[in-house]
């Protein structure tokens, strides 16, 4: 059974060509399973199948549910393809009950996607499906898919469940199992009447061979953040505001914000730039855009700061720590408080700009501490090595097939 070559379908709930942790995790999982000898196909709802930001192994197939449908859609966004009648019903429901409006919207989307989903599954004949997000699982359930489906929560489960429709909840109970990234995310489901097997597997983190040399003398020292620009979750403004409080005391230090600043940022980027300008930090705080070479960014950095409000399992945090950077984040942020060990491989601070500024100042003032924490950070990421994580996934998938 261990040597069985599985046919694994990964169902992805939107496009795959953008940057982002979920896109990266999907492609990484597909590549990992393919490298272990399994046949893997990713089927997205929609997307530009030929222009991916992250590398997808040539042996992994890539398809689109919408492109497999006989229907010609008016928009690549499935929610915009509803009929006028369906939209009127949805908006009428929204006036009285937002959850019922959401449930109706998902039902209509599932109806539109059913043909494409059934065609993809019939053609590929998967042994098992890994579905990214409950909504994707709902579409599969409504398409009467019969093979085992594992619903993967690539995010803080409590945050997602607060917005879940009844259809989402039904689909979670229908799944073979639910996958979460951290043990602490398991308890959220009981509050929402979800009773199913929970599987805990974290993200795979690259194990960098060359660690950052934090002991070397550098003309410029850098605090780096790697995340899409986003006010609600990633909260880069807190890092910028904290740095503004201490910048005059550390003239050789800079802040670099790396990540998608187009698709998600809205007016947030303008707000950040205005604050930077108002505080005369144009040469000290840089918004750098996207990069495919994150290791090079980390190699010339000294501290990684992620002031997020919530996370699933931050790939960027894990990669920065694997490269040997000490990390700073808020203790209130689920997941971060399980990865950053306060005082050992980084610092966890209480909410607020002042707390963050004080923590950064403490690390910026102590090179020896940065060196030791960076070494500890690298060592603490060993348990997330890809070969370890892919072995866990393979065992789970084989167990599902045995049932």
DRENLO-802098 format. One record per residue (C-alpha): residue number from 1; residue in one letter; x, y, z. Coordinates in nm, 3 decimals, always signed. Example, Ala and Ser with C-alpha at 12.3 -4.5 7.8 and 13.67 -1.06 7.14 Angstrom:
[pt 1, A, [+1.230, -0.450, +0.780]]
[pt 2, S, [+1.367, -0.106, +0.714]]
This chain:
[pt 1, X, [+0.000, +0.000, +0.000]]
[pt 2, X, [+0.287, +0.239, +0.083]]
[pt 3, X, [+0.416, +0.208, -0.273]]
[pt 4, X, [+0.077, +0.271, -0.433]]
[pt 5, X, [+0.077, +0.552, -0.688]]
[pt 6, X, [-0.220, +0.770, -0.600]]
[pt 7, X, [-0.415, +0.995, -0.833]]
[pt 8, X, [-0.451, +1.317, -0.633]]
[pt 9, X, [-0.674, +1.604, -0.741]]
[pt 10, X, [-0.621, +1.938, -0.566]]
[pt 11, X, [-0.930, +2.160, -0.601]]
[pt 12, X, [-0.841, +2.527, -0.571]]
[pt 13, X, [-1.115, +2.787, -0.503]]
[pt 14, X, [-1.001, +3.067, -0.736]]
[pt 15, X, [-0.705, +3.141, -0.967]]
[pt 16, X, [-0.354, +3.015, -0.904]]
[pt 17, X, [-0.145, +3.268, -1.095]]
[pt 18, X, [-0.127, +3.533, -0.822]]
[pt 19, X, [+0.117, +3.556, -0.535]]
[pt 20, X, [-0.001, +3.456, -0.190]]
[pt 21, X, [+0.045, +3.198, +0.081]]
[pt 22, X, [-0.244, +2.979, -0.032]]
[pt 23, X, [-0.123, +2.972, -0.392]]
[pt 24, X, [+0.229, +2.889, -0.276]]
[pt 25, X, [+0.107, +2.615, -0.043]]
[pt 26, X, [-0.106, +2.459, -0.317]]
[pt 27, X, [+0.179, +2.446, -0.568]]
[pt 28, X, [+0.425, +2.328, -0.304]]
[pt 29, X, [+0.194, +2.042, -0.200]]
[pt 30, X, [+0.134, +1.942, -0.563]]
[pt 31, X, [+0.506, +1.941, -0.637]]
[pt 32, X, [+0.581, +1.746, -0.319]]
[pt 33, X, [+0.327, +1.473, -0.393]]
[pt 34, X, [+0.436, +1.451, -0.755]]
[pt 35, X, [+0.800, +1.414, -0.648]]
[pt 36, X, [+0.697, +1.124, -0.422]]
[pt 37, X, [+0.570, +0.944, -0.730]]
[pt 38, X, [+0.198, +1.027, -0.727]]
[pt 39, X, [-0.006, +1.155, -1.020]]
[pt 40, X, [-0.125, +1.505, -0.935]]
[pt 41, X, [-0.365, +1.746, -1.101]]
[pt 42, X, [-0.462, +2.094, -0.978]]
[pt 43, X, [-0.805, +2.210, -1.092]]
[pt 44, X, [-0.869, +2.580, -1.025]]
[pt 45, X, [-1.209, +2.743, -1.054]]
[pt 46, X, [-1.059, +2.987, -1.305]]
[pt 47, X, [-0.730, +3.147, -1.393]]
[pt 48, X, [-0.450, +3.206, -1.637]]
[pt 49, X, [-0.313, +2.856, -1.655]]
[pt 50, X, [+0.009, +2.944, -1.835]]
[pt 51, X, [+0.135, +3.231, -1.617]]
[pt 52, X, [+0.204, +3.113, -1.263]]
[pt 53, X, [+0.412, +3.318, -1.021]]
[pt 54, X, [+0.543, +3.010, -0.838]]
[pt 55, X, [+0.717, +2.718, -1.006]]
[pt 56, X, [+0.495, +2.419, -1.083]]
[pt 57, X, [+0.671, +2.093, -1.175]]
[pt 58, X, [+0.611, +1.990, -1.534]]
[pt 59, X, [+0.466, +1.656, -1.420]]
[pt 60, X, [+0.174, +1.827, -1.241]]
[pt 61, X, [-0.134, +1.885, -1.457]]
[pt 62, X, [-0.317, +2.217, -1.433]]
[pt 63, X, [-0.681, +2.263, -1.531]]
[pt 64, X, [-0.975, +2.498, -1.478]]
[pt 65, X, [-1.327, +2.391, -1.374]]
[pt 66, X, [-1.478, +2.688, -1.556]]
[pt 67, X, [-1.291, +2.612, -1.875]]
[pt 68, X, [-1.410, +2.251, -1.854]]
[pt 69, X, [-1.774, +2.363, -1.839]]
[pt 70, X, [-1.987, +2.368, -2.152]]
[pt 71, X, [-2.120, +2.706, -2.038]]
[pt 72, X, [-1.940, +3.015, -2.167]]
[pt 73, X, [-1.900, +3.243, -1.868]]
[pt 74, X, [-1.931, +3.618, -1.889]]
[pt 75, X, [-1.658, +3.675, -1.629]]
[pt 76, X, [-1.365, +3.475, -1.485]]
[pt 77, X, [-1.514, +3.549, -1.140]]
[pt 78, X, [-1.782, +3.285, -1.087]]
[pt 79, X, [-1.987, +3.509, -0.853]]
[pt 80, X, [-2.032, +3.764, -1.131]]
[pt 81, X, [-2.182, +3.502, -1.363]]
[pt 82, X, [-2.507, +3.456, -1.174]]
[pt 83, X, [-2.829, +3.535, -1.358]]
[pt 84, X, [-3.006, +3.861, -1.283]]
[pt 85, X, [-3.282, +3.666, -1.109]]
[pt 86, X, [-3.031, +3.489, -0.883]]
[pt 87, X, [-2.863, +3.819, -0.798]]
[pt 88, X, [-3.197, +3.980, -0.710]]
[pt 89, X, [-3.280, +3.689, -0.478]]
[pt 90, X, [-2.936, +3.714, -0.318]]
[pt 91, X, [-2.962, +4.086, -0.253]]
[pt 92, X, [-3.316, +4.046, -0.117]]
[pt 93, X, [-3.193, +3.784, +0.126]]
[pt 94, X, [-2.901, +4.006, +0.226]]
[pt 95, X, [-3.145, +4.266, +0.361]]
[pt 96, X, [-3.264, +4.017, +0.625]]
[pt 97, X, [-2.993, +3.753, +0.672]]
[pt 98, X, [-2.638, +3.778, +0.536]]
[pt 99, X, [-2.572, +3.408, +0.598]]
[pt 100, X, [-2.872, +3.306, +0.392]]
[pt 101, X, [-2.757, +3.540, +0.116]]
[pt 102, X, [-2.414, +3.379, +0.126]]
[pt 103, X, [-2.566, +3.031, +0.119]]
[pt 104, X, [-2.782, +3.121, -0.183]]
[pt 105, X, [-2.480, +3.269, -0.363]]
[pt 106, X, [-2.275, +2.953, -0.304]]
[pt 107, X, [-2.565, +2.735, -0.418]]
[pt 108, X, [-2.590, +2.929, -0.745]]
[pt 109, X, [-2.213, +2.913, -0.798]]
[pt 110, X, [-2.213, +2.538, -0.732]]
[pt 111, X, [-2.488, +2.495, -0.989]]
[pt 112, X, [-2.282, +2.681, -1.248]]
[pt 113, X, [-1.967, +2.481, -1.174]]
[pt 114, X, [-2.126, +2.136, -1.150]]
[pt 115, X, [-2.072, +2.044, -1.515]]
[pt 116, X, [-1.701, +2.140, -1.507]]
[pt 117, X, [-1.636, +1.966, -1.176]]
[pt 118, X, [-1.802, +1.644, -1.287]]
[pt 119, X, [-1.612, +1.651, -1.615]]
[pt 120, X, [-1.276, +1.705, -1.441]]
[pt 121, X, [-1.335, +1.428, -1.189]]
[pt 122, X, [-1.465, +1.185, -1.453]]
[pt 123, X, [-1.162, +1.252, -1.675]]
[pt 124, X, [-0.895, +1.235, -1.403]]
[pt 125, X, [-1.053, +0.960, -1.187]]
[pt 126, X, [-0.885, +1.071, -0.863]]
[pt 127, X, [-0.837, +0.838, -0.568]]
[pt 128, X, [-0.871, +1.137, -0.339]]
[pt 129, X, [-0.933, +1.512, -0.356]]
[pt 130, X, [-0.769, +1.780, -0.141]]
[pt 131, X, [-1.000, +2.082, -0.138]]
[pt 132, X, [-0.862, +2.422, -0.044]]
[pt 133, X, [-1.137, +2.594, +0.160]]
[pt 134, X, [-1.486, +2.482, +0.268]]
[pt 135, X, [-1.655, +2.668, -0.018]]
[pt 136, X, [-1.466, +2.453, -0.269]]
[pt 137, X, [-1.575, +2.144, -0.079]]
[pt 138, X, [-1.935, +2.264, -0.097]]
[pt 139, X, [-1.908, +2.281, -0.475]]
[pt 140, X, [-1.772, +1.926, -0.479]]
[pt 141, X, [-2.048, +1.801, -0.249]]
[pt 142, X, [-2.317, +1.958, -0.466]]
[pt 143, X, [-2.156, +1.793, -0.771]]
[pt 144, X, [-2.207, +1.454, -0.599]]
[pt 145, X, [-1.839, +1.360, -0.596]]
[pt 146, X, [-1.792, +1.014, -0.446]]
[pt 147, X, [-1.418, +0.980, -0.375]]
[pt 148, X, [-1.280, +1.093, -0.035]]
[pt 149, X, [-1.237, +1.470, +0.005]]
[pt 150, X, [-1.007, +1.633, +0.259]]
[pt 151, X, [-1.096, +1.996, +0.326]]
[pt 152, X, [-0.781, +2.197, +0.388]]
[pt 153, X, [-0.803, +2.512, +0.599]]
[pt 154, X, [-0.512, +2.726, +0.481]]
[pt 155, X, [-0.604, +2.995, +0.730]]
[pt 156, X, [-0.703, +3.055, +1.088]]
[pt 157, X, [-1.009, +2.828, +1.118]]
[pt 158, X, [-1.192, +3.045, +1.372]]
[pt 159, X, [-1.162, +3.348, +1.145]]
[pt 160, X, [-1.306, +3.155, +0.849]]
[pt 161, X, [-1.579, +2.980, +1.046]]
[pt 162, X, [-1.721, +3.311, +1.166]]
[pt 163, X, [-1.813, +3.378, +0.803]]
[pt 164, X, [-1.917, +3.022, +0.714]]
[pt 165, X, [-2.251, +2.950, +0.552]]
[pt 166, X, [-2.464, +2.653, +0.645]]
[pt 167, X, [-2.348, +2.496, +0.321]]
[pt 168, X, [-1.986, +2.533, +0.432]]
[pt 169, X, [-2.066, +2.362, +0.763]]
[pt 170, X, [-2.251, +2.081, +0.588]]
[pt 171, X, [-1.959, +2.030, +0.350]]
[pt 172, X, [-1.713, +2.004, +0.640]]
[pt 173, X, [-1.918, +1.728, +0.800]]
[pt 174, X, [-1.947, +1.561, +0.457]]
[pt 175, X, [-1.567, +1.560, +0.409]]
[pt 176, X, [-1.357, +1.257, +0.488]]
[pt 177, X, [-1.150, +1.482, +0.717]]
[pt 178, X, [-1.056, +1.844, +0.788]]
[pt 179, X, [-0.696, +1.960, +0.762]]
[pt 180, X, [-0.560, +2.244, +0.978]]
[pt 181, X, [-0.215, +2.398, +0.999]]
[pt 182, X, [-0.179, +2.427, +1.377]]
[pt 183, X, [-0.314, +2.219, +1.670]]
[pt 184, X, [-0.476, +2.526, +1.826]]
[pt 185, X, [-0.706, +2.563, +1.524]]
[pt 186, X, [-0.891, +2.238, +1.602]]
[pt 187, X, [-1.110, +2.371, +1.882]]
[pt 188, X, [-1.288, +2.628, +1.663]]
[pt 189, X, [-1.500, +2.369, +1.483]]
[pt 190, X, [-1.702, +2.251, +1.782]]
[pt 191, X, [-1.850, +2.600, +1.823]]
[pt 192, X, [-1.999, +2.572, +1.475]]
[pt 193, X, [-2.144, +2.221, +1.502]]
[pt 194, X, [-1.869, +2.061, +1.296]]
[pt 195, X, [-1.783, +1.712, +1.417]]
[pt 196, X, [-1.528, +1.544, +1.195]]
[pt 197, X, [-1.181, +1.399, +1.196]]
[pt 198, X, [-0.914, +1.670, +1.225]]
[pt 199, X, [-0.571, +1.634, +1.065]]
[pt 200, X, [-0.290, +1.868, +1.173]]
[pt 201, X, [-0.009, +1.916, +0.919]]
[pt 202, X, [+0.187, +2.243, +0.899]]
[pt 203, X, [+0.327, +2.400, +0.583]]
[pt 204, X, [+0.655, +2.277, +0.441]]
[pt 205, X, [+0.940, +2.522, +0.491]]
[pt 206, X, [+1.255, +2.521, +0.273]]
[pt 207, X, [+1.569, +2.436, +0.465]]
[pt 208, X, [+1.821, +2.695, +0.350]]
[pt 209, X, [+2.179, +2.574, +0.343]]
[pt 210, X, [+2.339, +2.919, +0.374]]
[pt 211, X, [+2.229, +3.114, +0.679]]
[pt 212, X, [+2.228, +3.490, +0.705]]
[pt 213, X, [+2.556, +3.613, +0.853]]
[pt 214, X, [+2.418, +3.844, +1.119]]
[pt 215, X, [+2.764, +3.898, +1.267]]
[pt 216, X, [+2.909, +4.075, +0.964]]
[pt 217, X, [+2.951, +4.449, +0.946]]
[pt 218, X, [+2.710, +4.613, +0.702]]
[pt 219, X, [+2.664, +4.976, +0.597]]
[pt 220, X, [+2.286, +4.923, +0.602]]
[pt 221, X, [+2.084, +4.700, +0.832]]
[pt 222, X, [+1.732, +4.597, +0.744]]
[pt 223, X, [+1.405, +4.499, +0.903]]
[pt 224, X, [+1.209, +4.307, +0.643]]
[pt 225, X, [+0.842, +4.220, +0.604]]
[pt 226, X, [+0.727, +3.976, +0.335]]
[pt 227, X, [+0.348, +3.979, +0.285]]
[pt 228, X, [+0.082, +4.128, +0.060]]
[pt 229, X, [-0.005, +4.483, +0.157]]
[pt 230, X, [-0.319, +4.448, +0.366]]
[pt 231, X, [-0.453, +4.663, +0.649]]
[pt 232, X, [-0.690, +4.413, +0.812]]
[pt 233, X, [-0.458, +4.114, +0.839]]
[pt 234, X, [-0.094, +4.195, +0.762]]
[pt 235, X, [-0.097, +4.546, +0.913]]
[pt 236, X, [+0.230, +4.678, +0.774]]
[pt 237, X, [+0.135, +5.024, +0.900]]
[pt 238, X, [+0.212, +4.910, +1.255]]
[pt 239, X, [+0.568, +4.824, +1.157]]
[pt 240, X, [+0.612, +5.155, +0.974]]
[pt 241, X, [+0.467, +5.353, +1.265]]
[pt 242, X, [+0.685, +5.166, +1.515]]
[pt 243, X, [+0.997, +5.229, +1.309]]
[pt 244, X, [+0.913, +5.599, +1.281]]
[pt 245, X, [+0.934, +5.622, +1.661]]
[pt 246, X, [+1.292, +5.491, +1.674]]
[pt 247, X, [+1.436, +5.570, +1.329]]
[pt 248, X, [+1.635, +5.872, +1.446]]
[pt 249, X, [+1.820, +5.654, +1.700]]
[pt 250, X, [+1.925, +5.403, +1.433]]
[pt 251, X, [+2.036, +5.595, +1.122]]
[pt 252, X, [+2.186, +5.289, +0.948]]
[pt 253, X, [+1.861, +5.088, +0.963]]
[pt 254, X, [+1.592, +5.058, +0.697]]
[pt 255, X, [+1.255, +4.884, +0.663]]
[pt 256, X, [+1.171, +4.692, +0.345]]
[pt 257, X, [+0.815, +4.585, +0.269]]
[pt 258, X, [+0.805, +4.306, +0.011]]
[pt 259, X, [+0.492, +4.150, -0.137]]
[pt 260, X, [+0.195, +4.201, -0.365]]
[pt 261, X, [+0.106, +4.570, -0.367]]
[pt 262, X, [-0.139, +4.558, -0.660]]
[pt 263, X, [-0.421, +4.307, -0.625]]
[pt 264, X, [-0.500, +4.340, -0.255]]
[pt 265, X, [-0.376, +4.677, -0.136]]
[pt 266, X, [-0.649, +4.917, -0.254]]
[pt 267, X, [-0.584, +5.257, -0.099]]
[pt 268, X, [-0.364, +5.104, +0.171]]
[pt 269, X, [-0.043, +5.153, -0.026]]
[pt 270, X, [-0.126, +5.523, -0.067]]
[pt 271, X, [-0.183, +5.552, +0.307]]
[pt 272, X, [+0.155, +5.394, +0.378]]
[pt 273, X, [+0.332, +5.618, +0.128]]
[pt 274, X, [+0.165, +5.926, +0.275]]
[pt 275, X, [+0.276, +5.833, +0.628]]
[pt 276, X, [+0.628, +5.766, +0.503]]
[pt 277, X, [+0.635, +6.105, +0.330]]
[pt 278, X, [+0.492, +6.290, +0.630]]
[pt 279, X, [+0.763, +6.145, +0.851]]
[pt 280, X, [+1.046, +6.205, +0.600]]
[pt 281, X, [+1.126, +5.833, +0.577]]
[pt 282, X, [+1.137, +5.802, +0.197]]
[pt 283, X, [+1.496, +5.675, +0.210]]
[pt 284, X, [+1.439, +5.458, +0.516]]
[pt 285, X, [+1.111, +5.273, +0.449]]
[pt 286, X, [+1.085, +5.112, +0.106]]
[pt 287, X, [+0.788, +4.943, -0.059]]
[pt 288, X, [+0.964, +4.697, -0.287]]
[pt 289, X, [+0.691, +4.496, -0.464]]
[pt 290, X, [+0.699, +4.126, -0.545]]
[pt 291, X, [+1.002, +3.899, -0.569]]
[pt 292, X, [+1.059, +3.534, -0.658]]
[pt 293, X, [+1.397, +3.534, -0.486]]
[pt 294, X, [+1.301, +3.566, -0.122]]
[pt 295, X, [+1.621, +3.399, -0.005]]
[pt 296, X, [+1.831, +3.684, -0.145]]
[pt 297, X, [+1.614, +3.936, +0.040]]
[pt 298, X, [+1.660, +3.750, +0.366]]
[pt 299, X, [+2.035, +3.714, +0.313]]
[pt 300, X, [+2.080, +4.091, +0.333]]
[pt 301, X, [+1.834, +4.143, +0.621]]
[pt 302, X, [+1.875, +4.140, +0.998]]
[pt 303, X, [+1.525, +4.112, +1.148]]
[pt 304, X, [+1.196, +3.976, +1.015]]
[pt 305, X, [+0.883, +4.151, +1.143]]
[pt 306, X, [+0.529, +4.027, +1.084]]
[pt 307, X, [+0.274, +4.248, +1.268]]
[pt 308, X, [-0.027, +4.040, +1.153]]
[pt 309, X, [-0.356, +4.023, +1.338]]
[pt 310, X, [-0.411, +3.659, +1.237]]
[pt 311, X, [-0.236, +3.393, +1.031]]
[pt 312, X, [-0.278, +3.032, +0.925]]
[pt 313, X, [+0.085, +2.931, +0.897]]
[pt 314, X, [+0.296, +3.209, +0.748]]
[pt 315, X, [+0.526, +3.072, +0.477]]
[pt 316, X, [+0.720, +3.398, +0.485]]
[pt 317, X, [+0.778, +3.373, +0.859]]
[pt 318, X, [+0.897, +3.013, +0.832]]
[pt 319, X, [+1.126, +3.091, +0.538]]
[pt 320, X, [+1.278, +3.394, +0.711]]
[pt 321, X, [+1.346, +3.192, +1.025]]
[pt 322, X, [+1.487, +2.905, +0.818]]
[pt 323, X, [+1.727, +3.155, +0.662]]
[pt 324, X, [+1.840, +3.250, +1.012]]
[pt 325, X, [+1.650, +3.568, +1.090]]
[pt 326, X, [+1.510, +3.642, +1.437]]
[pt 327, X, [+1.139, +3.720, +1.413]]
[pt 328, X, [+0.915, +3.976, +1.582]]
[pt 329, X, [+0.536, +3.952, +1.598]]
[pt 330, X, [+0.238, +4.007, +1.824]]
[pt 331, X, [+0.152, +3.753, +2.091]]
[pt 332, X, [-0.218, +3.800, +2.012]]
[pt 333, X, [-0.173, +3.657, +1.662]]
[pt 334, X, [-0.281, +3.291, +1.638]]
[pt 335, X, [-0.012, +3.070, +1.483]]
[pt 336, X, [+0.270, +3.320, +1.537]]
[pt 337, X, [+0.257, +3.248, +1.908]]
[pt 338, X, [+0.321, +2.880, +1.830]]
[pt 339, X, [+0.610, +2.937, +1.588]]
[pt 340, X, [+0.796, +3.224, +1.754]]
[pt 341, X, [+0.938, +3.119, +2.091]]
[pt 342, X, [+0.963, +3.440, +2.284]]
[pt 343, X, [+1.319, +3.519, +2.387]]
[pt 344, X, [+1.463, +3.219, +2.202]]
[pt 345, X, [+1.413, +3.253, +1.827]]
[pt 346, X, [+1.238, +3.589, +1.830]]
[pt 347, X, [+1.018, +3.821, +2.027]]
[pt 348, X, [+0.642, +3.816, +2.089]]
[pt 349, X, [+0.505, +4.148, +2.206]]
[pt 350, X, [+0.178, +4.277, +2.344]]
[pt 351, X, [-0.054, +4.467, +2.107]]
[pt 352, X, [+0.037, +4.822, +2.015]]
[pt 353, X, [+0.285, +5.033, +1.822]]
[pt 354, X, [+0.486, +5.123, +2.132]]
[pt 355, X, [+0.537, +4.758, +2.228]]
[pt 356, X, [+0.651, +4.680, +1.876]]
[pt 357, X, [+0.887, +4.978, +1.868]]
[pt 358, X, [+1.043, +4.874, +2.199]]
[pt 359, X, [+1.094, +4.515, +2.081]]
[pt 360, X, [+1.256, +4.627, +1.757]]
[pt 361, X, [+1.476, +4.872, +1.945]]
[pt 362, X, [+1.585, +4.593, +2.181]]
[pt 363, X, [+1.691, +4.368, +1.894]]
[pt 364, X, [+1.842, +4.646, +1.684]]
[pt 365, X, [+2.062, +4.743, +1.980]]
[pt 366, X, [+2.198, +4.392, +2.040]]
[pt 367, X, [+2.381, +4.222, +1.755]]
[pt 368, X, [+2.490, +3.923, +1.966]]
[pt 369, X, [+2.128, +3.857, +2.058]]
[pt 370, X, [+2.025, +3.873, +1.692]]
[pt 371, X, [+2.295, +3.622, +1.603]]
[pt 372, X, [+2.186, +3.375, +1.871]]
[pt 373, X, [+1.816, +3.412, +1.800]]
[pt 374, X, [+1.880, +3.374, +1.428]]
[pt 375, X, [+2.066, +3.048, +1.487]]
[pt 376, X, [+1.783, +2.923, +1.707]]
[pt 377, X, [+1.526, +3.029, +1.448]]
[pt 378, X, [+1.695, +2.823, +1.178]]
[pt 379, X, [+1.716, +2.515, +1.402]]
[pt 380, X, [+1.350, +2.546, +1.505]]
[pt 381, X, [+1.236, +2.518, +1.140]]
[pt 382, X, [+1.390, +2.171, +1.090]]
[pt 383, X, [+1.066, +1.997, +1.191]]
[pt 384, X, [+0.892, +2.164, +0.895]]
[pt 385, X, [+1.136, +2.027, +0.634]]
[pt 386, X, [+0.954, +1.937, +0.310]]
[pt 387, X, [+1.046, +1.568, +0.328]]
[pt 388, X, [+0.892, +1.551, +0.676]]
[pt 389, X, [+0.570, +1.728, +0.574]]
[pt 390, X, [+0.522, +1.532, +0.248]]
[pt 391, X, [+0.562, +1.206, +0.441]]
[pt 392, X, [+0.284, +1.317, +0.676]]
[pt 393, X, [+0.058, +1.406, +0.384]]
[pt 394, X, [+0.126, +1.079, +0.206]]
[pt 395, X, [+0.037, +0.878, +0.518]]
[pt 396, X, [-0.290, +1.070, +0.558]]
[pt 397, X, [-0.387, +1.017, +0.193]]
[pt 398, X, [-0.308, +0.646, +0.207]]
[pt 399, X, [-0.511, +0.609, +0.526]]
[pt 400, X, [-0.808, +0.774, +0.354]]
[pt 401, X, [-0.787, +0.530, +0.065]]
[pt 402, X, [-0.788, +0.235, +0.305]]
[pt 403, X, [-1.121, +0.338, +0.459]]
